[in-house]
Amino acid sequence: MVSLEIVALVLTGLGLTASILYYTMVLRNQNKTREAQLFMSIYNNHIALPTQTIAVELMHQWEWKDYDDFMEKYCLPSNLEAHAKWTHYFSSLEGLGILLRKGLIDADLIYSTQYGSIIMIWERFLPIIEIWRETAGAHLYEDPEFLYNEMVRMRKQRGHPETISKSRKLFTN
């Protein structure tokens, strides 16, 4: 016959197992909620009018002939406002790249909402960034580049068109 002690041990074990499973589910849900909150914070910044205005200006209004012309028009000390806009936008890309590299945000979430602007802006400014890297150090903007490379990888994986920036040329000529 089963003794009272064995029944108590079995019930304790079952209760402990149920508690562990419940706690695991709660933690998993909390992590998903936190990731969603982080993503929505990033997304809200991305779609905010000031950020969108800066992105449109960087992509469609900034024009330069060469590196020196770019530096004179858009960098310190000659243009504090343009420099602040550049810093704002590329700092957000830096943050996204860091979060992605550390596995703190899902690349699919970023791709689903921002891949086009990330690819376009990186490709447009890469010639300037390459010159900065020659003078200031090879690691400059490595996290936005990581972000860009992940977006390009995912675009290829999904079979999407090569870049929006190349199709943009159809509408600007």
Secondary structure, DSSP 4 states (H G I P E B T S, - for coil): ---HHHHHHHHHHHHHHHHHHHHHHHHHHHHHHHHHHHHHHHHHHHHSHHHHHHHHHHHHT---SSHHHHHHHHSTTT-HHHHHHHHHHHHHHHHHHHHHHTTSS-HHHHHHHHHHHHHHHHHHHHHHHHHHHHHH-TTTTHHHHHHHHHHHHHHHHHT--S-HHHHHHHHH-
